[in-house]
Amino acid sequence: MADLIAPMSGKVQKVLVAVGDKVEVDDEVIILEAMKMESPIFAPESGTVKEIKVNAGDNVAEEQVLIVIE
């Protein structure tokens, strides 16, 4: 199991996966806006999305858990 952690604080622009989706290493799963730039956030490992802890529009802190992959 792996937690997808926010590498920086910012605002969630888009969540590109749903609970139950299969993801592979380096799949784009979230778009995070920080410093007026959109940054893709990638899956750290292959697996199934178990939980999504944020929604589009949420502000997140650096190192906050965004998604749990099992």
PDB file of N, CA, C, O and CB in Angstrom:
ATOM      1  N   MET A   1       0.852  -1.174   0.000  1.00  0.00           N
ATOM      2  CA  MET A   1       0.000   0.000   0.000  1.00  0.00           C
ATOM      3  C   MET A   1       0.899   1.238   0.000  1.00  0.00           C
ATOM      4  O   MET A   1       1.940   1.272   0.656  1.00  0.00           O
ATOM      5  CB  MET A   1      -0.970  -0.003   1.230  1.00  0.00           C
ATOM      6  N   ALA A   2       0.463   2.268  -0.764  1.00  0.00           N
ATOM      7  CA  ALA A   2       1.250   3.495  -0.850  1.00  0.00           C
ATOM      8  C   ALA A   2       0.333   4.704  -0.745  1.00  0.00           C
ATOM      9  O   ALA A   2      -0.779   4.717  -1.273  1.00  0.00           O
ATOM     10  CB  ALA A   2       2.059   3.541  -2.165  1.00  0.00           C
ATOM     11  N   ASP A   3       0.826   5.703  -0.057  1.00  0.00           N
ATOM     12  CA  ASP A   3       0.111   6.975   0.011  1.00  0.00           C
ATOM     13  C   ASP A   3       0.713   7.908  -1.021  1.00  0.00           C
ATOM     14  O   ASP A   3       1.933   8.032  -1.123  1.00  0.00           O
ATOM     15  CB  ASP A   3       0.183   7.599   1.442  1.00  0.00           C
ATOM     16  N   LEU A   4      -0.144   8.561  -1.782  1.00  0.00           N
ATOM     17  CA  LEU A   4       0.304   9.601  -2.701  1.00  0.00           C
ATOM     18  C   LEU A   4       0.316  10.897  -1.904  1.00  0.00           C
ATOM     19  O   LEU A   4      -0.726  11.347  -1.427  1.00  0.00           O
ATOM     20  CB  LEU A   4      -0.626   9.706  -3.986  1.00  0.00           C
ATOM     21  N   ILE A   5       1.490  11.496  -1.759  1.00  0.00           N
ATOM     22  CA  ILE A   5       1.707  12.664  -0.908  1.00  0.00           C
ATOM     23  C   ILE A   5       1.872  13.909  -1.783  1.00  0.00           C
ATOM     24  O   ILE A   5       2.528  13.860  -2.824  1.00  0.00           O
ATOM     25  CB  ILE A   5       2.953  12.462   0.004  1.00  0.00           C
ATOM     26  N   ALA A   6       1.276  15.018  -1.354  1.00  0.00           N
ATOM     27  CA  ALA A   6       1.437  16.283  -2.074  1.00  0.00           C
ATOM     28  C   ALA A   6       2.890  16.751  -1.951  1.00  0.00           C
ATOM     29  O   ALA A   6       3.395  16.896  -0.837  1.00  0.00           O
ATOM     30  CB  ALA A   6       0.456  17.370  -1.521  1.00  0.00           C
ATOM     31  N   PRO A   7       3.568  16.989  -3.076  1.00  0.00           N
ATOM     32  CA  PRO A   7       4.964  17.436  -3.021  1.00  0.00           C
ATOM     33  C   PRO A   7       5.100  18.907  -2.651  1.00  0.00           C
ATOM     34  O   PRO A   7       6.192  19.371  -2.322  1.00  0.00           O
ATOM     35  CB  PRO A   7       5.633  17.190  -4.352  1.00  0.00           C
ATOM     36  N   MET A   8       3.991  19.640  -2.707  1.00  0.00           N
ATOM     37  CA  MET A   8       3.978  21.072  -2.388  1.00  0.00           C
ATOM     38  C   MET A   8       2.567  21.463  -1.987  1.00  0.00           C
ATOM     39  O   MET A   8       1.618  20.726  -2.256  1.00  0.00           O
ATOM     40  CB  MET A   8       4.472  21.932  -3.599  1.00  0.00           C
ATOM     41  N   SER A   9       2.420  22.602  -1.353  1.00  0.00           N
ATOM     42  CA  SER A   9       1.076  23.085  -1.064  1.00  0.00           C
ATOM     43  C   SER A   9       0.494  23.681  -2.340  1.00  0.00           C
ATOM     44  O   SER A   9       1.227  24.165  -3.202  1.00  0.00           O
ATOM     45  CB  SER A   9       1.086  24.134   0.092  1.00  0.00           C
ATOM     46  N   GLY A  10      -0.815  23.641  -2.449  1.00  0.00           N
ATOM     47  CA  GLY A  10      -1.470  24.176  -3.638  1.00  0.00           C
ATOM     48  C   GLY A  10      -2.948  23.858  -3.625  1.00  0.00           C
ATOM     49  O   GLY A  10      -3.517  23.515  -2.589  1.00  0.00           O
ATOM     50  N   LYS A  11      -3.567  23.975  -4.798  1.00  0.00           N
ATOM     51  CA  LYS A  11      -4.991  23.728  -4.947  1.00  0.00           C
ATOM     52  C   LYS A  11      -5.199  22.592  -5.940  1.00  0.00           C
ATOM     53  O   LYS A  11      -4.596  22.576  -7.013  1.00  0.00           O
ATOM     54  CB  LYS A  11      -5.732  25.008  -5.408  1.00  0.00           C
ATOM     55  N   VAL A  12      -6.052  21.648  -5.577  1.00  0.00           N
ATOM     56  CA  VAL A  12      -6.360  20.525  -6.467  1.00  0.00           C
ATOM     57  C   VAL A  12      -7.208  21.047  -7.619  1.00  0.00           C
ATOM     58  O   VAL A  12      -8.314  21.544  -7.406  1.00  0.00           O
ATOM     59  CB  VAL A  12      -7.101  19.373  -5.701  1.00  0.00           C
ATOM     60  N   GLN A  13      -6.692  20.935  -8.840  1.00  0.00           N
ATOM     61  CA  GLN A  13      -7.439  21.355 -10.032  1.00  0.00           C
ATOM     62  C   GLN A  13      -8.338  20.225 -10.530  1.00  0.00           C
ATOM     63  O   GLN A  13      -9.516  20.441 -10.817  1.00  0.00           O
ATOM     64  CB  GLN A  13      -6.472  21.797 -11.151  1.00  0.00           C
ATOM     65  N   LYS A  14      -7.774  19.016 -10.632  1.00  0.00           N
ATOM     66  CA  LYS A  14      -8.530  17.868 -11.140  1.00  0.00           C
ATOM     67  C   LYS A  14      -8.068  16.597 -10.454  1.00  0.00           C
ATOM     68  O   LYS A  14      -6.881  16.421 -10.180  1.00  0.00           O
ATOM     69  CB  LYS A  14      -8.375  17.739 -12.668  1.00  0.00           C
ATOM     70  N   VAL A  15      -9.012  15.715 -10.181  1.00  0.00           N
ATOM     71  CA  VAL A  15      -8.701  14.359  -9.744  1.00  0.00           C
ATOM     72  C   VAL A  15      -9.014  13.477 -10.946  1.00  0.00           C
ATOM     73  O   VAL A  15     -10.156  13.437 -11.404  1.00  0.00           O
ATOM     74  CB  VAL A  15      -9.530  13.928  -8.438  1.00  0.00           C
ATOM     75  N   LEU A  16      -8.013  12.773 -11.457  1.00  0.00           N
ATOM     76  CA  LEU A  16      -8.138  12.048 -12.720  1.00  0.00           C
ATOM     77  C   LEU A  16      -8.484  10.570 -12.555  1.00  0.00           C
ATOM     78  O   LEU A  16      -8.608   9.850 -13.546  1.00  0.00           O
ATOM     79  CB  LEU A  16      -6.866  12.169 -13.488  1.00  0.00           C
ATOM     80  N   VAL A  17      -8.641  10.115 -11.317  1.00  0.00           N
ATOM     81  CA  VAL A  17      -8.965   8.712 -11.047  1.00  0.00           C
ATOM     82  C   VAL A  17     -10.158   8.633 -10.105  1.00  0.00           C
ATOM     83  O   VAL A  17     -10.557   9.629  -9.501  1.00  0.00           O
ATOM     84  CB  VAL A  17      -7.746   7.967 -10.442  1.00  0.00           C
ATOM     85  N   ALA A  18     -10.719   7.441  -9.990  1.00  0.00           N
ATOM     86  CA  ALA A  18     -11.821   7.180  -9.064  1.00  0.00           C
ATOM     87  C   ALA A  18     -11.454   5.977  -8.207  1.00  0.00           C
ATOM     88  O   ALA A  18     -10.573   5.196  -8.567  1.00  0.00           O
ATOM     89  CB  ALA A  18     -13.165   6.934  -9.830  1.00  0.00           C
ATOM     90  N   VAL A  19     -12.129   5.831  -7.080  1.00  0.00           N
ATOM     91  CA  VAL A  19     -11.907   4.665  -6.221  1.00  0.00           C
ATOM     92  C   VAL A  19     -12.193   3.417  -7.054  1.00  0.00           C
ATOM     93  O   VAL A  19     -13.205   3.334  -7.750  1.00  0.00           O
ATOM     94  CB  VAL A  19     -12.818   4.714  -4.928  1.00  0.00           C
ATOM     95  N   GLY A  20     -11.284   2.453  -6.967  1.00  0.00           N
ATOM     96  CA  GLY A  20     -11.424   1.208  -7.712  1.00  0.00           C
ATOM     97  C   GLY A  20     -10.639   1.180  -9.013  1.00  0.00           C
ATOM     98  O   GLY A  20     -10.447   0.113  -9.596  1.00  0.00           O
ATOM     99  N   ASP A  21     -10.182   2.344  -9.476  1.00  0.00           N
ATOM    100  CA  ASP A  21      -9.389   2.397 -10.711  1.00  0.00           C
ATOM    101  C   ASP A  21      -8.035   1.728 -10.500  1.00  0.00           C
ATOM    102  O   ASP A  21      -7.430   1.842  -9.434  1.00  0.00           O
ATOM    103  CB  ASP A  21      -9.197   3.861 -11.176  1.00  0.00           C
ATOM    104  N   LYS A  22      -7.572   1.030 -11.532  1.00  0.00           N
ATOM    105  CA  LYS A  22      -6.219   0.470 -11.532  1.00  0.00           C
ATOM    106  C   LYS A  22      -5.276   1.544 -12.061  1.00  0.00           C
ATOM    107  O   LYS A  22      -5.583   2.212 -13.048  1.00  0.00           O
ATOM    108  CB  LYS A  22      -6.134  -0.846 -12.402  1.00  0.00           C
ATOM    109  N   VAL A  23      -4.133   1.710 -11.409  1.00  0.00           N
ATOM    110  CA  VAL A  23      -3.125   2.668 -11.863  1.00  0.00           C
ATOM    111  C   VAL A  23      -1.778   1.965 -11.970  1.00  0.00           C
ATOM    112  O   VAL A  23      -1.509   0.981 -11.282  1.00  0.00           O
ATOM    113  CB  VAL A  23      -3.034   3.884 -10.898  1.00  0.00           C
ATOM    114  N   GLU A  24      -0.952   2.494 -12.844  1.00  0.00           N
ATOM    115  CA  GLU A  24       0.414   2.001 -13.017  1.00  0.00           C
ATOM    116  C   GLU A  24       1.382   3.076 -12.508  1.00  0.00           C
ATOM    117  O   GLU A  24       1.011   4.242 -12.381  1.00  0.00           O
ATOM    118  CB  GLU A  24       0.705   1.643 -14.523  1.00  0.00           C
ATOM    119  N   VAL A  25       2.607   2.679 -12.224  1.00  0.00           N
ATOM    120  CA  VAL A  25       3.631   3.633 -11.801  1.00  0.00           C
ATOM    121  C   VAL A  25       3.693   4.769 -12.825  1.00  0.00           C
ATOM    122  O   VAL A  25       3.696   4.525 -14.032  1.00  0.00           O
ATOM    123  CB  VAL A  25       5.030   2.934 -11.651  1.00  0.00           C
ATOM    124  N   ASP A  26       3.741   5.976 -12.348  1.00  0.00           N
ATOM    125  CA  ASP A  26       3.866   7.190 -13.158  1.00  0.00           C
ATOM    126  C   ASP A  26       2.606   7.560 -13.939  1.00  0.00           C
ATOM    127  O   ASP A  26       2.673   8.432 -14.805  1.00  0.00           O
ATOM    128  CB  ASP A  26       4.996   7.027 -14.113  1.00  0.00           C
ATOM    129  N   ASP A  27       1.456   6.929 -13.667  1.00  0.00           N
ATOM    130  CA  ASP A  27       0.194   7.412 -14.230  1.00  0.00           C
ATOM    131  C   ASP A  27      -0.138   8.750 -13.581  1.00  0.00           C
ATOM    132  O   ASP A  27       0.054   8.926 -12.378  1.00  0.00           O
ATOM    133  CB  ASP A  27      -0.966   6.376 -14.011  1.00  0.00           C
ATOM    134  N   GLU A  28      -0.633   9.686 -14.376  1.00  0.00           N
ATOM    135  CA  GLU A  28      -1.056  10.985 -13.863  1.00  0.00           C
ATOM    136  C   GLU A  28      -2.381  10.782 -13.124  1.00  0.00           C
ATOM    137  O   GLU A  28      -3.337  10.267 -13.703  1.00  0.00           O
ATOM    138  CB  GLU A  28      -1.199  12.046 -15.025  1.00  0.00           C
ATOM    139  N   VAL A  29      -2.446  11.182 -11.853  1.00  0.00           N
ATOM    140  CA  VAL A  29      -3.662  10.947 -11.064  1.00  0.00           C
ATOM    141  C   VAL A  29      -4.315  12.219 -10.540  1.00  0.00           C
ATOM    142  O   VAL A  29      -5.521  12.244 -10.297  1.00  0.00           O
ATOM    143  CB  VAL A  29      -3.342  10.056  -9.908  1.00  0.00           C
ATOM    144  N   ILE A  30      -3.526  13.273 -10.366  1.00  0.00           N
ATOM    145  CA  ILE A  30      -4.057  14.552  -9.865  1.00  0.00           C
ATOM    146  C   ILE A  30      -3.323  15.689 -10.564  1.00  0.00           C
ATOM    147  O   ILE A  30      -2.133  15.588 -10.863  1.00  0.00           O
ATOM    148  CB  ILE A  30      -3.901  14.666  -8.304  1.00  0.00           C
ATOM    149  N   ILE A  31      -4.051  16.769 -10.820  1.00  0.00           N
ATOM    150  CA  ILE A  31      -3.429  18.008 -11.282  1.00  0.00           C
ATOM    151  C   ILE A  31      -3.505  18.992 -10.113  1.00  0.00           C
ATOM    152  O   ILE A  31      -4.587  19.302  -9.614  1.00  0.00           O
ATOM    153  CB  ILE A  31      -4.145  18.583 -12.589  1.00  0.00           C
ATOM    154  N   LEU A  32      -2.342  19.472  -9.688  1.00  0.00           N
ATOM    155  CA  LEU A  32      -2.235  20.386  -8.554  1.00  0.00           C
ATOM    156  C   LEU A  32      -1.750  21.734  -9.065  1.00  0.00           C
ATOM    157  O   LEU A  32      -0.763  21.800  -9.799  1.00  0.00           O
ATOM    158  CB  LEU A  32      -1.274  19.825  -7.459  1.00  0.00           C
ATOM    159  N   GLU A  33      -2.431  22.805  -8.686  1.00  0.00           N
ATOM    160  CA  GLU A  33      -1.999  24.145  -9.075  1.00  0.00           C
ATOM    161  C   GLU A  33      -1.240  24.772  -7.913  1.00  0.00           C
ATOM    162  O   GLU A  33      -1.740  24.866  -6.792  1.00  0.00           O
ATOM    163  CB  GLU A  33      -3.213  25.032  -9.490  1.00  0.00           C
ATOM    164  N   ALA A  34      -0.020  25.195  -8.218  1.00  0.00           N
ATOM    165  CA  ALA A  34       0.815  25.861  -7.218  1.00  0.00           C
ATOM    166  C   ALA A  34       1.599  26.958  -7.930  1.00  0.00           C
ATOM    167  O   ALA A  34       2.159  26.728  -9.002  1.00  0.00           O
ATOM    168  CB  ALA A  34       1.780  24.843  -6.493  1.00  0.00           C
ATOM    169  N   MET A  35       1.639  28.113  -7.355  1.00  0.00           N
ATOM    170  CA  MET A  35       2.362  29.249  -7.934  1.00  0.00           C
ATOM    171  C   MET A  35       1.893  29.536  -9.367  1.00  0.00           C
ATOM    172  O   MET A  35       2.701  29.844 -10.243  1.00  0.00           O
ATOM    173  CB  MET A  35       3.879  28.976  -7.919  1.00  0.00           C
ATOM    174  N   LYS A  36       0.574  29.430  -9.593  1.00  0.00           N
ATOM    175  CA  LYS A  36      -0.068  29.702 -10.883  1.00  0.00           C
ATOM    176  C   LYS A  36       0.377  28.764 -11.997  1.00  0.00           C
ATOM    177  O   LYS A  36       0.224  29.080 -13.177  1.00  0.00           O
ATOM    178  CB  LYS A  36       0.207  31.116 -11.294  1.00  0.00           C
ATOM    179  N   MET A  37       0.929  27.614 -11.626  1.00  0.00           N
ATOM    180  CA  MET A  37       1.322  26.596 -12.605  1.00  0.00           C
ATOM    181  C   MET A  37       0.608  25.297 -12.269  1.00  0.00           C
ATOM    182  O   MET A  37       0.468  24.944 -11.098  1.00  0.00           O
ATOM    183  CB  MET A  37       2.873  26.390 -12.621  1.00  0.00           C
ATOM    184  N   GLU A  38       0.154  24.582 -13.301  1.00  0.00           N
ATOM    185  CA  GLU A  38      -0.438  23.269 -13.085  1.00  0.00           C
ATOM    186  C   GLU A  38       0.662  22.217 -13.089  1.00  0.00           C
ATOM    187  O   GLU A  38       1.479  22.156 -14.007  1.00  0.00           O
ATOM    188  CB  GLU A  38      -1.505  22.954 -14.165  1.00  0.00           C
ATOM    189  N   SER A  39       0.668  21.398 -12.053  1.00  0.00           N
ATOM    190  CA  SER A  39       1.676  20.341 -11.930  1.00  0.00           C
ATOM    191  C   SER A  39       0.983  18.992 -11.834  1.00  0.00           C
ATOM    192  O   SER A  39       0.156  18.783 -10.946  1.00  0.00           O
ATOM    193  CB  SER A  39       2.586  20.578 -10.693  1.00  0.00           C
ATOM    194  N   PRO A  40       1.310  18.074 -12.736  1.00  0.00           N
ATOM    195  CA  PRO A  40       0.734  16.727 -12.613  1.00  0.00           C
ATOM    196  C   PRO A  40       1.383  15.975 -11.450  1.00  0.00           C
ATOM    197  O   PRO A  40       2.584  16.095 -11.206  1.00  0.00           O
ATOM    198  CB  PRO A  40       0.914  15.931 -13.934  1.00  0.00           C
ATOM    199  N   ILE A  41       0.573  15.208 -10.749  1.00  0.00           N
ATOM    200  CA  ILE A  41       1.059  14.365  -9.664  1.00  0.00           C
ATOM    201  C   ILE A  41       0.869  12.917 -10.131  1.00  0.00           C
ATOM    202  O   ILE A  41      -0.214  12.539 -10.579  1.00  0.00           O
ATOM    203  CB  ILE A  41       0.291  14.657  -8.292  1.00  0.00           C
ATOM    204  N   PHE A  42       1.924  12.117 -10.023  1.00  0.00           N
ATOM    205  CA  PHE A  42       1.938  10.775 -10.591  1.00  0.00           C
ATOM    206  C   PHE A  42       1.860   9.699  -9.509  1.00  0.00           C
ATOM    207  O   PHE A  42       2.297   9.900  -8.376  1.00  0.00           O
ATOM    208  CB  PHE A  42       3.191  10.577 -11.430  1.00  0.00           C
ATOM    209  N   ALA A  43       1.293   8.554  -9.888  1.00  0.00           N
ATOM    210  CA  ALA A  43       1.191   7.408  -8.978  1.00  0.00           C
ATOM    211  C   ALA A  43       2.592   6.915  -8.607  1.00  0.00           C
ATOM    212  O   ALA A  43       3.430   6.724  -9.488  1.00  0.00           O
ATOM    213  CB  ALA A  43       0.363   6.259  -9.628  1.00  0.00           C
ATOM    214  N   PRO A  44       2.858   6.707  -7.305  1.00  0.00           N
ATOM    215  CA  PRO A  44       4.185   6.248  -6.878  1.00  0.00           C
ATOM    216  C   PRO A  44       4.394   4.748  -7.113  1.00  0.00           C
ATOM    217  O   PRO A  44       5.532   4.279  -7.139  1.00  0.00           O
ATOM    218  CB  PRO A  44       4.391   6.565  -5.406  1.00  0.00           C
ATOM    219  N   GLU A  45       3.299   3.993  -7.283  1.00  0.00           N
ATOM    220  CA  GLU A  45       3.403   2.559  -7.542  1.00  0.00           C
ATOM    221  C   GLU A  45       2.135   2.073  -8.227  1.00  0.00           C
ATOM    222  O   GLU A  45       1.122   2.772  -8.252  1.00  0.00           O
ATOM    223  CB  GLU A  45       3.649   1.774  -6.229  1.00  0.00           C
ATOM    224  N   SER A  46       2.202   0.878  -8.777  1.00  0.00           N
ATOM    225  CA  SER A  46       1.027   0.270  -9.413  1.00  0.00           C
ATOM    226  C   SER A  46       0.092  -0.269  -8.342  1.00  0.00           C
ATOM    227  O   SER A  46       0.531  -0.658  -7.260  1.00  0.00           O
ATOM    228  CB  SER A  46       1.445  -0.863 -10.392  1.00  0.00           C
ATOM    229  N   GLY A  47      -1.201  -0.289  -8.651  1.00  0.00           N
ATOM    230  CA  GLY A  47      -2.176  -0.834  -7.718  1.00  0.00           C
ATOM    231  C   GLY A  47      -3.573  -0.334  -8.025  1.00  0.00           C
ATOM    232  O   GLY A  47      -3.863   0.120  -9.132  1.00  0.00           O
ATOM    233  N   THR A  48      -4.430  -0.424  -7.023  1.00  0.00           N
ATOM    234  CA  THR A  48      -5.818  -0.001  -7.144  1.00  0.00           C
ATOM    235  C   THR A  48      -6.053   1.177  -6.206  1.00  0.00           C
ATOM    236  O   THR A  48      -5.602   1.167  -5.060  1.00  0.00           O
ATOM    237  CB  THR A  48      -6.794  -1.174  -6.825  1.00  0.00           C
ATOM    238  N   VAL A  49      -6.757   2.185  -6.694  1.00  0.00           N
ATOM    239  CA  VAL A  49      -7.079   3.346  -5.865  1.00  0.00           C
ATOM    240  C   VAL A  49      -8.060   2.891  -4.786  1.00  0.00           C
ATOM    241  O   VAL A  49      -9.180   2.479  -5.088  1.00  0.00           O
ATOM    242  CB  VAL A  49      -7.682   4.524  -6.726  1.00  0.00           C
ATOM    243  N   LYS A  50      -7.626   2.971  -3.521  1.00  0.00           N
ATOM    244  CA  LYS A  50      -8.455   2.536  -2.402  1.00  0.00           C
ATOM    245  C   LYS A  50      -9.265   3.705  -1.830  1.00  0.00           C
ATOM    246  O   LYS A  50     -10.426   3.540  -1.456  1.00  0.00           O
ATOM    247  CB  LYS A  50      -7.580   1.910  -1.306  1.00  0.00           C
ATOM    248  N   GLU A  51      -8.642   4.880  -1.766  1.00  0.00           N
ATOM    249  CA  GLU A  51      -9.300   6.032  -1.148  1.00  0.00           C
ATOM    250  C   GLU A  51      -8.772   7.314  -1.766  1.00  0.00           C
ATOM    251  O   GLU A  51      -7.575   7.451  -2.019  1.00  0.00           O
ATOM    252  CB  GLU A  51      -9.083   6.040   0.385  1.00  0.00           C
ATOM    253  N   ILE A  52      -9.686   8.257  -2.007  1.00  0.00           N
ATOM    254  CA  ILE A  52      -9.303   9.589  -2.477  1.00  0.00           C
ATOM    255  C   ILE A  52      -9.650  10.562  -1.358  1.00  0.00           C
ATOM    256  O   ILE A  52     -10.813  10.694  -0.977  1.00  0.00           O
ATOM    257  CB  ILE A  52     -10.033   9.973  -3.836  1.00  0.00           C
ATOM    258  N   LYS A  53      -8.638  11.238  -0.839  1.00  0.00           N
ATOM    259  CA  LYS A  53      -8.821  12.076   0.341  1.00  0.00           C
ATOM    260  C   LYS A  53      -9.046  13.558   0.021  1.00  0.00           C
ATOM    261  O   LYS A  53      -9.216  14.365   0.934  1.00  0.00           O
ATOM    262  CB  LYS A  53      -7.627  11.939   1.233  1.00  0.00           C
ATOM    263  N   VAL A  54      -9.050  13.924  -1.275  1.00  0.00           N
ATOM    264  CA  VAL A  54      -9.251  15.321  -1.668  1.00  0.00           C
ATOM    265  C   VAL A  54     -10.239  15.395  -2.833  1.00  0.00           C
ATOM    266  O   VAL A  54     -10.508  14.401  -3.507  1.00  0.00           O
ATOM    267  CB  VAL A  54      -7.900  15.985  -2.056  1.00  0.00           C
ATOM    268  N   ASN A  55     -10.761  16.580  -3.047  1.00  0.00           N
ATOM    269  CA  ASN A  55     -11.655  16.857  -4.174  1.00  0.00           C
ATOM    270  C   ASN A  55     -11.108  18.040  -4.955  1.00  0.00           C
ATOM    271  O   ASN A  55     -10.305  18.817  -4.437  1.00  0.00           O
ATOM    272  CB  ASN A  55     -13.108  17.141  -3.687  1.00  0.00           C
ATOM    273  N   ALA A  56     -11.542  18.177  -6.200  1.00  0.00           N
ATOM    274  CA  ALA A  56     -11.176  19.355  -6.996  1.00  0.00           C
ATOM    275  C   ALA A  56     -11.606  20.602  -6.232  1.00  0.00           C
ATOM    276  O   ALA A  56     -12.715  20.669  -5.703  1.00  0.00           O
ATOM    277  CB  ALA A  56     -11.839  19.313  -8.422  1.00  0.00           C
ATOM    278  N   GLY A  57     -10.716  21.585  -6.181  1.00  0.00           N
ATOM    279  CA  GLY A  57     -10.995  22.832  -5.463  1.00  0.00           C
ATOM    280  C   GLY A  57     -10.424  22.883  -4.057  1.00  0.00           C
ATOM    281  O   GLY A  57     -10.341  23.958  -3.462  1.00  0.00           O
ATOM    282  N   ASP A  58     -10.027  21.730  -3.516  1.00  0.00           N
ATOM    283  CA  ASP A  58      -9.460  21.700  -2.162  1.00  0.00           C
ATOM    284  C   ASP A  58      -8.054  22.306  -2.150  1.00  0.00           C
ATOM    285  O   ASP A  58      -7.273  22.113  -3.081  1.00  0.00           O
ATOM    286  CB  ASP A  58      -9.420  20.252  -1.624  1.00  0.00           C
ATOM    287  N   ASN A  59      -7.756  23.028  -1.095  1.00  0.00           N
ATOM    288  CA  ASN A  59      -6.383  23.480  -0.852  1.00  0.00           C
ATOM    289  C   ASN A  59      -5.691  22.398  -0.035  1.00  0.00           C
ATOM    290  O   ASN A  59      -6.262  21.863   0.915  1.00  0.00           O
ATOM    291  CB  ASN A  59      -6.345  24.878  -0.108  1.00  0.00           C
ATOM    292  N   VAL A  60      -4.460  22.083  -0.414  1.00  0.00           N
ATOM    293  CA  VAL A  60      -3.723  21.030   0.290  1.00  0.00           C
ATOM    294  C   VAL A  60      -2.382  21.570   0.787  1.00  0.00           C
ATOM    295  O   VAL A  60      -1.816  22.512   0.234  1.00  0.00           O
ATOM    296  CB  VAL A  60      -3.503  19.804  -0.632  1.00  0.00           C
ATOM    297  N   ALA A  61      -1.906  20.940   1.840  1.00  0.00           N
ATOM    298  CA  ALA A  61      -0.612  21.305   2.415  1.00  0.00           C
ATOM    299  C   ALA A  61       0.458  20.362   1.889  1.00  0.00           C
ATOM    300  O   ALA A  61       0.168  19.238   1.482  1.00  0.00           O
ATOM    301  CB  ALA A  61      -0.660  21.267   3.964  1.00  0.00           C
ATOM    302  N   GLU A  62       1.694  20.833   1.903  1.00  0.00           N
ATOM    303  CA  GLU A  62       2.818  19.978   1.526  1.00  0.00           C
ATOM    304  C   GLU A  62       2.827  18.736   2.410  1.00  0.00           C
ATOM    305  O   GLU A  62       2.643  18.836   3.623  1.00  0.00           O
ATOM    306  CB  GLU A  62       4.164  20.744   1.643  1.00  0.00           C
ATOM    307  N   GLU A  63       3.039  17.577   1.816  1.00  0.00           N
ATOM    308  CA  GLU A  63       3.108  16.279   2.478  1.00  0.00           C
ATOM    309  C   GLU A  63       1.755  15.758   2.969  1.00  0.00           C
ATOM    310  O   GLU A  63       1.709  14.786   3.723  1.00  0.00           O
ATOM    311  CB  GLU A  63       4.050  16.364   3.633  1.00  0.00           C
ATOM    312  N   GLN A  64       0.642  16.396   2.548  1.00  0.00           N
ATOM    313  CA  GLN A  64      -0.690  15.874   2.867  1.00  0.00           C
ATOM    314  C   GLN A  64      -0.971  14.657   1.992  1.00  0.00           C
ATOM    315  O   GLN A  64      -0.598  14.628   0.819  1.00  0.00           O
ATOM    316  CB  GLN A  64      -1.787  16.966   2.661  1.00  0.00           C
ATOM    317  N   VAL A  65      -1.630  13.653   2.566  1.00  0.00           N
ATOM    318  CA  VAL A  65      -2.005  12.457   1.800  1.00  0.00           C
ATOM    319  C   VAL A  65      -3.170  12.814   0.880  1.00  0.00           C
ATOM    320  O   VAL A  65      -4.193  13.331   1.328  1.00  0.00           O
ATOM    321  CB  VAL A  65      -2.390  11.266   2.752  1.00  0.00           C
ATOM    322  N   LEU A  66      -2.999  12.531  -0.424  1.00  0.00           N
ATOM    323  CA  LEU A  66      -4.022  12.836  -1.414  1.00  0.00           C
ATOM    324  C   LEU A  66      -4.829  11.589  -1.793  1.00  0.00           C
ATOM    325  O   LEU A  66      -6.058  11.625  -1.855  1.00  0.00           O
ATOM    326  CB  LEU A  66      -3.380  13.443  -2.657  1.00  0.00           C
ATOM    327  N   ILE A  67      -4.122  10.499  -2.041  1.00  0.00           N
ATOM    328  CA  ILE A  67      -4.753   9.251  -2.498  1.00  0.00           C
ATOM    329  C   ILE A  67      -4.042   8.076  -1.839  1.00  0.00           C
ATOM    330  O   ILE A  67      -2.831   8.109  -1.622  1.00  0.00           O
ATOM    331  CB  ILE A  67      -4.702   9.124  -4.063  1.00  0.00           C
ATOM    332  N   VAL A  68      -4.810   7.040  -1.525  1.00  0.00           N
ATOM    333  CA  VAL A  68      -4.236   5.798  -1.003  1.00  0.00           C
ATOM    334  C   VAL A  68      -4.357   4.750  -2.110  1.00  0.00           C
ATOM    335  O   VAL A  68      -5.442   4.517  -2.643  1.00  0.00           O
ATOM    336  CB  VAL A  68      -4.966   5.327   0.330  1.00  0.00           C
ATOM    337  N   ILE A  69      -3.233   4.127  -2.447  1.00  0.00           N
ATOM    338  CA  ILE A  69      -3.174   3.091  -3.478  1.00  0.00           C
ATOM    339  C   ILE A  69      -2.809   1.777  -2.802  1.00  0.00           C
ATOM    340  O   ILE A  69      -1.869   1.715  -2.009  1.00  0.00           O
ATOM    341  CB  ILE A  69      -2.138   3.456  -4.605  1.00  0.00           C
ATOM    342  N   GLU A  70      -3.557   0.733  -3.119  1.00  0.00           N
ATOM    343  CA  GLU A  70      -3.327  -0.578  -2.494  1.00  0.00           C
ATOM    344  C   GLU A  70      -2.888  -1.578  -3.529  1.00  0.00           C
ATOM    345  O   GLU A  70      -2.645  -2.739  -3.200  1.00  0.00           O
ATOM    346  CB  GLU A  70      -4.588  -1.079  -1.781  1.00  0.00           C
TER     347      GLU A  70
END
